[in-house]
Amino acid sequence: MDNNSPNLDTVFLAFADPTRRAVLRQLGQGPASVSDLSAPFDMALPPFMKHIRTLENAGLIITRKEGRVRTCEINPARYAEVEQWLIDQRKGWASRYQKLDALLETLKGQTT
């Protein structure tokens, strides 16, 4: 996932909402129906379905419909992409911190 990827924007927008994060936590325990996912929330089904669509559009979940039941599950491939992006960011910051440490050591040596 590229730093400027619209997919990255969509994923972090999906993560930004506490309801969607709670749904993702619940799905971390395994697939669940929309009815089961919506039960803990004090909202009607249409607004809750907007959250489901946002997560699905971000690629964080996959849904399938069997009869009248829509089941959701985590999409591990998208999480792997997000994890790789975070790893890349962490590597970049670690390198910057090492350079800063080296600079501070050099400056410290100059002042003593």
VMD Tcl script that builds the backbone (N, CA, C; Angstrom):
set m [mol new atoms 336]
animate dup $m
set s [atomselect $m all]
$s set {name element resname resid chain x y z} {
  {N N MET 1 A 0.863 -1.174 0.000}
  {CA C MET 1 A 0.000 0.000 0.000}
  {C C MET 1 A 0.906 1.232 0.000}
  {N N ASP 2 A 0.780 2.029 -0.977}
  {CA C ASP 2 A 1.581 3.235 -1.188}
  {C C ASP 2 A 1.137 4.338 -0.221}
  {N N ASN 3 A 2.072 5.174 0.214}
  {CA C ASN 3 A 1.765 6.260 1.167}
  {C C ASN 3 A 0.673 7.188 0.680}
  {N N ASN 4 A 0.557 7.380 -0.629}
  {CA C ASN 4 A -0.432 8.295 -1.175}
  {C C ASN 4 A -1.648 7.569 -1.722}
  {N N SER 5 A -1.782 6.316 -1.389}
  {CA C SER 5 A -2.869 5.498 -1.908}
  {C C SER 5 A -4.220 5.957 -1.359}
  {N N PRO 6 A -5.212 6.099 -2.247}
  {CA C PRO 6 A -6.554 6.409 -1.749}
  {C C PRO 6 A -7.073 5.288 -0.850}
  {N N ASN 7 A -6.585 4.064 -1.063}
  {CA C ASN 7 A -6.992 2.952 -0.207}
  {C C ASN 7 A -6.570 3.196 1.236}
  {N N LEU 8 A -5.398 3.754 1.408}
  {CA C LEU 8 A -4.901 4.053 2.747}
  {C C LEU 8 A -5.805 5.086 3.431}
  {N N ASP 9 A -6.215 6.096 2.696}
  {CA C ASP 9 A -7.127 7.109 3.238}
  {C C ASP 9 A -8.437 6.464 3.677}
  {N N THR 10 A -8.958 5.573 2.841}
  {CA C THR 10 A -10.225 4.903 3.128}
  {C C THR 10 A -10.113 4.031 4.373}
  {N N VAL 11 A -8.995 3.344 4.511}
  {CA C VAL 11 A -8.786 2.473 5.671}
  {C C VAL 11 A -8.728 3.299 6.952}
  {N N PHE 12 A -7.931 4.375 6.947}
  {CA C PHE 12 A -7.818 5.169 8.175}
  {C C PHE 12 A -9.105 5.925 8.482}
  {N N LEU 13 A -9.864 6.289 7.471}
  {CA C LEU 13 A -11.179 6.877 7.704}
  {C C LEU 13 A -12.089 5.853 8.388}
  {N N ALA 14 A -12.012 4.615 7.950}
  {CA C ALA 14 A -12.820 3.559 8.571}
  {C C ALA 14 A -12.401 3.343 10.026}
  {N N PHE 15 A -11.094 3.378 10.295}
  {CA C PHE 15 A -10.594 3.207 11.664}
  {C C PHE 15 A -10.962 4.380 12.567}
  {N N ALA 16 A -11.288 5.524 11.995}
  {CA C ALA 16 A -11.495 6.750 12.768}
  {C C ALA 16 A -12.753 6.734 13.630}
  {N N ASP 17 A -13.684 5.858 13.338}
  {CA C ASP 17 A -14.959 5.876 14.056}
  {C C ASP 17 A -14.998 4.799 15.148}
  {N N PRO 18 A -15.405 5.158 16.365}
  {CA C PRO 18 A -15.422 4.174 17.457}
  {C C PRO 18 A -16.392 3.012 17.221}
  {N N THR 19 A -17.507 3.264 16.558}
  {CA C THR 19 A -18.446 2.175 16.259}
  {C C THR 19 A -17.792 1.167 15.331}
  {N N ARG 20 A -17.120 1.656 14.294}
  {CA C ARG 20 A -16.473 0.744 13.345}
  {C C ARG 20 A -15.327 -0.015 14.018}
  {N N ARG 21 A -14.578 0.660 14.889}
  {CA C ARG 21 A -13.510 -0.045 15.605}
  {C C ARG 21 A -14.094 -1.147 16.494}
  {N N ALA 22 A -15.224 -0.872 17.128}
  {CA C ALA 22 A -15.875 -1.885 17.974}
  {C C ALA 22 A -16.339 -3.071 17.130}
  {N N VAL 23 A -16.870 -2.792 15.951}
  {CA C VAL 23 A -17.295 -3.871 15.048}
  {C C VAL 23 A -16.088 -4.717 14.654}
  {N N LEU 24 A -14.973 -4.060 14.338}
  {CA C LEU 24 A -13.765 -4.796 13.957}
  {C C LEU 24 A -13.247 -5.650 15.113}
  {N N ARG 25 A -13.307 -5.105 16.332}
  {CA C ARG 25 A -12.898 -5.892 17.514}
  {C C ARG 25 A -13.768 -7.141 17.643}
  {N N GLN 26 A -15.070 -6.952 17.468}
  {CA C GLN 26 A -16.000 -8.076 17.584}
  {C C GLN 26 A -15.725 -9.106 16.490}
  {N N LEU 27 A -15.454 -8.636 15.279}
  {CA C LEU 27 A -15.164 -9.562 14.173}
  {C C LEU 27 A -13.815 -10.251 14.352}
  {N N GLY 28 A -12.950 -9.695 15.181}
  {CA C GLY 28 A -11.689 -10.344 15.497}
  {C C GLY 28 A -11.890 -11.683 16.192}
  {N N GLN 29 A -13.079 -11.889 16.742}
  {CA C GLN 29 A -13.408 -13.154 17.405}
  {C C GLN 29 A -13.997 -14.166 16.422}
  {N N GLY 30 A -14.283 -13.712 15.201}
  {CA C GLY 30 A -14.824 -14.609 14.182}
  {C C GLY 30 A -15.990 -13.957 13.447}
  {N N PRO 31 A -16.414 -14.579 12.344}
  {CA C PRO 31 A -17.530 -14.029 11.564}
  {C C PRO 31 A -18.783 -13.850 12.411}
  {N N ALA 32 A -19.596 -12.869 12.023}
  {CA C ALA 32 A -20.837 -12.601 12.753}
  {C C ALA 32 A -21.854 -12.002 11.799}
  {N N SER 33 A -23.109 -12.190 12.121}
  {CA C SER 33 A -24.175 -11.598 11.317}
  {C C SER 33 A -24.284 -10.116 11.637}
  {N N VAL 34 A -24.835 -9.361 10.716}
  {CA C VAL 34 A -25.050 -7.930 10.934}
  {C C VAL 34 A -25.930 -7.732 12.156}
  {N N SER 35 A -26.931 -8.586 12.336}
  {CA C SER 35 A -27.811 -8.477 13.512}
  {C C SER 35 A -27.023 -8.619 14.807}
  {N N ASP 36 A -26.133 -9.603 14.853}
  {CA C ASP 36 A -25.315 -9.795 16.056}
  {C C ASP 36 A -24.375 -8.615 16.265}
  {N N LEU 37 A -23.797 -8.121 15.173}
  {CA C LEU 37 A -22.870 -6.995 15.275}
  {C C LEU 37 A -23.568 -5.722 15.740}
  {N N SER 38 A -24.799 -5.529 15.303}
  {CA C SER 38 A -25.515 -4.292 15.632}
  {C C SER 38 A -26.131 -4.303 17.028}
  {N N ALA 39 A -26.281 -5.480 17.616}
  {CA C ALA 39 A -26.973 -5.611 18.908}
  {C C ALA 39 A -26.435 -4.694 20.010}
  {N N PRO 40 A -25.111 -4.548 20.176}
  {CA C PRO 40 A -24.625 -3.704 21.279}
  {C C PRO 40 A -24.824 -2.202 21.075}
  {N N PHE 41 A -25.250 -1.791 19.897}
  {CA C PHE 41 A -25.323 -0.363 19.590}
  {C C PHE 41 A -26.761 0.125 19.619}
  {N N ASP 42 A -26.916 1.325 20.137}
  {CA C ASP 42 A -28.238 1.939 20.223}
  {C C ASP 42 A -28.480 2.754 18.954}
  {N N MET 43 A -28.645 2.024 17.833}
  {CA C MET 43 A -28.941 2.710 16.570}
  {C C MET 43 A -29.767 1.789 15.694}
  {N N ALA 44 A -30.528 2.411 14.816}
  {CA C ALA 44 A -31.348 1.651 13.877}
  {C C ALA 44 A -30.438 0.948 12.863}
  {N N LEU 45 A -30.980 -0.042 12.183}
  {CA C LEU 45 A -30.198 -0.820 11.229}
  {C C LEU 45 A -29.669 0.003 10.052}
  {N N PRO 46 A -30.456 0.927 9.447}
  {CA C PRO 46 A -29.907 1.687 8.307}
  {C C PRO 46 A -28.627 2.471 8.632}
  {N N PRO 47 A -28.551 3.219 9.743}
  {CA C PRO 47 A -27.288 3.892 10.048}
  {C C PRO 47 A -26.162 2.896 10.358}
  {N N PHE 48 A -26.499 1.781 10.996}
  {CA C PHE 48 A -25.478 0.776 11.279}
  {C C PHE 48 A -24.929 0.191 9.976}
  {N N MET 49 A -25.799 -0.004 9.003}
  {CA C MET 49 A -25.367 -0.552 7.713}
  {C C MET 49 A -24.404 0.396 7.004}
  {N N LYS 50 A -24.499 1.701 7.264}
  {CA C LYS 50 A -23.518 2.638 6.691}
  {C C LYS 50 A -22.125 2.323 7.224}
  {N N HIS 51 A -22.040 1.970 8.497}
  {CA C HIS 51 A -20.750 1.591 9.079}
  {C C HIS 51 A -20.219 0.314 8.415}
  {N N ILE 52 A -21.106 -0.640 8.215}
  {CA C ILE 52 A -20.707 -1.901 7.565}
  {C C ILE 52 A -20.213 -1.624 6.155}
  {N N ARG 53 A -20.927 -0.789 5.413}
  {CA C ARG 53 A -20.505 -0.458 4.038}
  {C C ARG 53 A -19.163 0.266 4.031}
  {N N THR 54 A -18.945 1.149 4.996}
  {CA C THR 54 A -17.657 1.853 5.080}
  {C C THR 54 A -16.520 0.861 5.303}
  {N N LEU 55 A -16.729 -0.085 6.219}
  {CA C LEU 55 A -15.703 -1.099 6.472}
  {C C LEU 55 A -15.484 -1.986 5.249}
  {N N GLU 56 A -16.562 -2.306 4.573}
  {CA C GLU 56 A -16.461 -3.141 3.372}
  {C C GLU 56 A -15.767 -2.376 2.238}
  {N N ASN 57 A -16.120 -1.112 2.051}
  {CA C ASN 57 A -15.488 -0.297 1.008}
  {C C ASN 57 A -13.999 -0.102 1.264}
  {N N ALA 58 A -13.610 -0.074 2.533}
  {CA C ALA 58 A -12.202 0.055 2.888}
  {C C ALA 58 A -11.465 -1.273 2.717}
  {N N GLY 59 A -12.216 -2.334 2.489}
  {CA C GLY 59 A -11.606 -3.647 2.319}
  {C C GLY 59 A -11.258 -4.325 3.624}
  {N N LEU 60 A -11.707 -3.764 4.745}
  {CA C LEU 60 A -11.378 -4.336 6.051}
  {C C LEU 60 A -12.232 -5.546 6.392}
  {N N ILE 61 A -13.443 -5.595 5.812}
  {CA C ILE 61 A -14.310 -6.752 6.033}
  {C C ILE 61 A -14.860 -7.240 4.704}
  {N N ILE 62 A -15.309 -8.459 4.727}
  {CA C ILE 62 A -15.991 -9.075 3.587}
  {C C ILE 62 A -17.369 -9.469 4.087}
  {N N THR 63 A -18.385 -9.219 3.283}
  {CA C THR 63 A -19.728 -9.645 3.670}
  {C C THR 63 A -20.266 -10.616 2.627}
  {N N ARG 64 A -21.113 -11.493 3.106}
  {CA C ARG 64 A -21.814 -12.391 2.185}
  {C C ARG 64 A -23.239 -12.562 2.691}
  {N N LYS 65 A -24.135 -12.727 1.754}
  {CA C LYS 65 A -25.541 -12.844 2.111}
  {C C LYS 65 A -26.032 -14.245 1.767}
  {N N GLU 66 A -26.619 -14.887 2.757}
  {CA C GLU 66 A -27.228 -16.199 2.573}
  {C C GLU 66 A -28.669 -16.082 3.029}
  {N N GLY 67 A -29.583 -16.093 2.071}
  {CA C GLY 67 A -30.985 -15.872 2.400}
  {C C GLY 67 A -31.166 -14.455 2.909}
  {N N ARG 68 A -31.701 -14.340 4.112}
  {CA C ARG 68 A -31.918 -13.011 4.691}
  {C C ARG 68 A -30.806 -12.596 5.656}
  {N N VAL 69 A -29.796 -13.438 5.807}
  {CA C VAL 69 A -28.734 -13.166 6.783}
  {C C VAL 69 A -27.467 -12.703 6.069}
  {N N ARG 70 A -26.988 -11.523 6.465}
  {CA C ARG 70 A -25.713 -11.006 5.953}
  {C C ARG 70 A -24.664 -11.246 7.030}
  {N N THR 71 A -23.618 -11.969 6.641}
  {CA C THR 71 A -22.540 -12.301 7.558}
  {C C THR 71 A -21.294 -11.513 7.182}
  {N N CYS 72 A -20.598 -11.038 8.185}
  {CA C CYS 72 A -19.372 -10.247 7.980}
  {C C CYS 72 A -18.194 -11.000 8.564}
  {N N GLU 73 A -17.026 -10.800 7.945}
  {CA C GLU 73 A -15.789 -11.345 8.493}
  {C C GLU 73 A -14.630 -10.432 8.128}
  {N N ILE 74 A -13.578 -10.529 8.908}
  {CA C ILE 74 A -12.363 -9.740 8.684}
  {C C ILE 74 A -11.722 -10.158 7.365}
  {N N ASN 75 A -11.160 -9.184 6.647}
  {CA C ASN 75 A -10.376 -9.455 5.440}
  {C C ASN 75 A -8.896 -9.367 5.823}
  {N N PRO 76 A -8.254 -10.500 6.089}
  {CA C PRO 76 A -6.867 -10.461 6.568}
  {C C PRO 76 A -5.895 -9.847 5.568}
  {N N ALA 77 A -6.177 -9.926 4.286}
  {CA C ALA 77 A -5.262 -9.362 3.282}
  {C C ALA 77 A -5.128 -7.853 3.445}
  {N N ARG 78 A -6.224 -7.158 3.720}
  {CA C ARG 78 A -6.169 -5.707 3.895}
  {C C ARG 78 A -5.376 -5.353 5.158}
  {N N TYR 79 A -5.579 -6.144 6.218}
  {CA C TYR 79 A -4.827 -5.886 7.444}
  {C C TYR 79 A -3.337 -6.079 7.223}
  {N N ALA 80 A -2.969 -7.050 6.409}
  {CA C ALA 80 A -1.550 -7.272 6.096}
  {C C ALA 80 A -0.973 -6.056 5.377}
  {N N GLU 81 A -1.743 -5.456 4.476}
  {CA C GLU 81 A -1.289 -4.250 3.771}
  {C C GLU 81 A -1.100 -3.090 4.739}
  {N N VAL 82 A -2.054 -2.914 5.639}
  {CA C VAL 82 A -1.965 -1.833 6.632}
  {C C VAL 82 A -0.777 -2.089 7.560}
  {N N GLU 83 A -0.611 -3.327 7.986}
  {CA C GLU 83 A 0.513 -3.669 8.852}
  {C C GLU 83 A 1.845 -3.372 8.167}
  {N N GLN 84 A 1.949 -3.705 6.869}
  {CA C GLN 84 A 3.186 -3.438 6.145}
  {C C GLN 84 A 3.446 -1.935 6.064}
  {N N TRP 85 A 2.397 -1.141 5.841}
  {CA C TRP 85 A 2.548 0.307 5.797}
  {C C TRP 85 A 3.081 0.817 7.145}
  {N N LEU 86 A 2.515 0.298 8.240}
  {CA C LEU 86 A 2.957 0.708 9.570}
  {C C LEU 86 A 4.404 0.285 9.830}
  {N N ILE 87 A 4.769 -0.898 9.400}
  {CA C ILE 87 A 6.155 -1.364 9.548}
  {C C ILE 87 A 7.094 -0.435 8.796}
  {N N ASP 88 A 6.729 -0.072 7.570}
  {CA C ASP 88 A 7.557 0.843 6.774}
  {C C ASP 88 A 7.703 2.192 7.473}
  {N N GLN 89 A 6.619 2.692 8.047}
  {CA C GLN 89 A 6.674 3.964 8.770}
  {C C GLN 89 A 7.593 3.856 9.983}
  {N N ARG 90 A 7.461 2.753 10.709}
  {CA C ARG 90 A 8.286 2.540 11.901}
  {C C ARG 90 A 9.769 2.491 11.527}
  {N N LYS 91 A 10.094 1.818 10.424}
  {CA C LYS 91 A 11.495 1.753 9.972}
  {C C LYS 91 A 12.029 3.151 9.659}
  {N N GLY 92 A 11.217 3.945 8.980}
  {CA C GLY 92 A 11.631 5.312 8.652}
  {C C GLY 92 A 11.886 6.136 9.895}
  {N N TRP 93 A 11.008 6.025 10.872}
  {CA C TRP 93 A 11.192 6.789 12.109}
  {C C TRP 93 A 12.373 6.272 12.907}
  {N N ALA 94 A 12.584 4.968 12.923}
  {CA C ALA 94 A 13.739 4.408 13.642}
  {C C ALA 94 A 15.036 4.947 13.050}
  {N N SER 95 A 15.092 5.036 11.733}
  {CA C SER 95 A 16.276 5.575 11.064}
  {C C SER 95 A 16.484 7.039 11.445}
  {N N ARG 96 A 15.408 7.799 11.480}
  {CA C ARG 96 A 15.513 9.215 11.859}
  {C C ARG 96 A 16.006 9.356 13.303}
  {N N TYR 97 A 15.483 8.515 14.187}
  {CA C TYR 97 A 15.912 8.572 15.593}
  {C C TYR 97 A 17.387 8.214 15.728}
  {N N GLN 98 A 17.842 7.231 14.955}
  {CA C GLN 98 A 19.266 6.868 15.003}
  {C C GLN 98 A 20.127 8.037 14.545}
  {N N LYS 99 A 19.711 8.713 13.484}
  {CA C LYS 99 A 20.464 9.879 13.004}
  {C C LYS 99 A 20.454 10.995 14.042}
  {N N LEU 100 A 19.318 11.201 14.687}
  {CA C LEU 100 A 19.216 12.221 15.725}
  {C C LEU 100 A 20.114 11.866 16.909}
  {N N ASP 101 A 20.101 10.596 17.316}
  {CA C ASP 101 A 20.978 10.157 18.404}
  {C C ASP 101 A 22.442 10.409 18.058}
  {N N ALA 102 A 22.823 10.078 16.829}
  {CA C ALA 102 A 24.217 10.288 16.404}
  {C C ALA 102 A 24.563 11.771 16.438}
  {N N LEU 103 A 23.649 12.612 15.966}
  {CA C LEU 103 A 23.881 14.057 15.988}
  {C C LEU 103 A 24.019 14.562 17.421}
  {N N LEU 104 A 23.152 14.105 18.295}
  {CA C LEU 104 A 23.222 14.540 19.703}
  {C C LEU 104 A 24.525 14.088 20.352}
  {N N GLU 105 A 24.976 12.893 20.033}
  {CA C GLU 105 A 26.262 12.422 20.565}
  {C C GLU 105 A 27.412 13.292 20.050}
  {N N THR 106 A 27.348 13.644 18.767}
  {CA C THR 106 A 28.371 14.512 18.193}
  {C C THR 106 A 28.362 15.880 18.868}
  {N N LEU 107 A 27.205 16.453 19.042}
  {CA C LEU 107 A 27.084 17.758 19.695}
  {C C LEU 107 A 27.536 17.692 21.147}
  {N N LYS 108 A 27.175 16.597 21.808}
  {CA C LYS 108 A 27.574 16.419 23.198}
  {C C LYS 108 A 29.095 16.357 23.298}
  {N N GLY 109 A 29.741 15.669 22.353}
  {CA C GLY 109 A 31.198 15.578 22.333}
  {C C GLY 109 A 31.858 16.910 22.081}
  {N N GLN 110 A 31.191 17.788 21.355}
  {CA C GLN 110 A 31.752 19.095 21.055}
  {C C GLN 110 A 31.666 20.062 22.227}
  {N N THR 111 A 30.714 19.824 23.119}
  {CA C THR 111 A 30.509 20.735 24.239}
  {C C THR 111 A 31.291 20.317 25.480}
  {N N THR 112 A 31.855 19.121 25.478}
  {CA C THR 112 A 32.617 18.701 26.669}
  {C C THR 112 A 34.096 18.831 26.497}
}
mol reanalyze $m
mol bondsrecalc $m
mol representation Tube
mol addrep $m
